[in-house]
Amino acid sequence: MVLFRVIDRVLAPTLGVVIGLGIHAIVIGHVVVSLPYAILTLVPRLERISVSLEEAARDLGAGAFGTFRRVTLPLILPAVVSAFLIAFTLSFDEYAIASFVAGPDATYPIYLFSQLRVAFLFPQLLAVSSIVLVVSLLLVLATEIGRRRTERKFEGEVGRIIL
């Protein structure tokens, strides 16, 4: 909270930007917490990509964006999905950040926590939690299927290289 007030005192007079408490502060707080986990997930995958693949794409006439879209992105897509799921799970579970910087806005974790005190809504909360769990498991399953298909695709293409 103090950090956002200090930032407001610096940014408001110079740029006219006021963050304050609310949705902007919540997004910044969640990004600060989730970004290290996403970086730790993506960097090892990026390091495993051979530079020769990108150079070959550039030699064949692909531009920078085309190389990224057709070579780099398919290779790092499982890591991107994993980083997204980790960041989403951390943000969804991070009640403390939302409660400190939310201001008058109520996020979903704050709403769920406040509804736990009402006994007749407890079955509905359990149902919502089950839905979130099932959706998360389906995303993990879809990611694993995509990873296996990508591996099979590249294994098949390696055997077809003509010297």
N, C-alpha and C positions, 0 to 999 in steps of 0.2 A: 504494500500500500504506500509506504513511504517512498519507494522507488518511483512509482508512477506520479506521485505529487512533485517530486524533484524534477522528473522528466517534463512534466507539464509546465513547471516554472521556467525551464530552459527553452522548450520548444514553442510555447504559446507566444512569447514576445517576438521571437525571431522568425518562426515559420507560420504562426497562426494555427498550429496543430495542438489540440487538447485531447489527451487520451482519457484521463479521468478513470473512474471506476465504471465498469460495465463490460459490454461485449468485447470491445477492443482490448481491454486489459486481460480479459479471460483468454482471448486468442494468443496474445503475446505470452502470457504465463504458460499456456499449454505448449506453445512452440519452444519456449526455453527449456521446458522439462523433456519434451519428446525428441528434440533435434539430436542430442548426443546419441540416443539409441538408434535413430534412423541412420546417422552417419556411421556408427559402428556396424550396422547391418550392410550398408551399401559399399563402403570402402573395400572390404576384402573381395567382394565380387568384381568391382571395377579393376582391382589389381590383377585379377586372374585373366582378364581379357588381354589377348595378345595384340600388341600394337600392329603387328603385320596384317591382322584382319582389317583394321581401319585403313592402313596404308593401301591394301589391295583394293578396297572399295574406292578410295580416292583415285588410285591409278586407273580404275575402270570408268572414271568419269563422274562419280557421285560427289555432290557437294558436301559441305559440312553437315547440313541438316539431313540430307539423304543418308549419309553415313551413320549419323546418330539414329535415325529412324529405322533403317534396314539392317544395321549390324549391331550397334551398341545396345539399343533399347531391347531387342529380343533376348540378348544375352543377360541383361541385368534385370529383366522383368520379374523373375521370381524374387530377387532381392528387394525390388521396389514394392512389390505386394507385401512381402514380409515386413518391411519397414513401415508400410502403411498400417498393417494390422497391429504391430507393436505400438506404434504411436497412437492409434485409435484406442487400443486397450488401455494404455496408460492414461490417456485423456479422459476416457469414459470412467475410469476408476478414481481419478484424481479429484476427490471431493474437497480437499484442503485448499487447493488453488482457487477453485471456483467460489468457495465460500468466502475467501478473503478478498477477492478482487471483483466479485460480481456486482456489488452495489445493489441497485433495485432489481436488476435482472435475475431471473431464476433459470439456471441451467437444468438439464435433465437429472444429473446426480443430486443436485440440491432438492429438486422436486421429489425424487424418490426417497431421499432421506427424510424429508419433512412428512411424507405420506406414511412412513413406517410407524408413526405415532398413532395413526388412525386404524383401529383394529379391523373394521369391516372392509378396508381396501387392501388388506394383506394378500388375499388370494389373487387379486388383479396384479399386484406387484410381482408375485411369483410367476404368473403367466408371462408378463413382460420380460422378466429375467430369463425364462426358458426360451422365449423367442429370440432374445439377443444371443443366447448360447448356441441355439441351432443355426442362426445366421452366421455366427463366427465359425462354427465347425464346417458349414458349407463353403465358406470362403477359403478355409485352410485346405479342404478337400479339392476345390477347384484349382487352387494354386499348385497342389501336388500333381494333379492330372496334367496341368499345363507344363509343369517342369519335365515330367516324363515324356510328353509328346515332343517337347523341344529337344531333349536329349536324343530321342530316337531319330528325329529329323536330321540333326547334325551328324549322328553316327552313320546314317545312310548316305549323306553327301560326302563324307570323308572317303568312302570306298569308291566313289565315282570320279575321283580326281584323275585327269589325264595328264601324263607327263610328256 
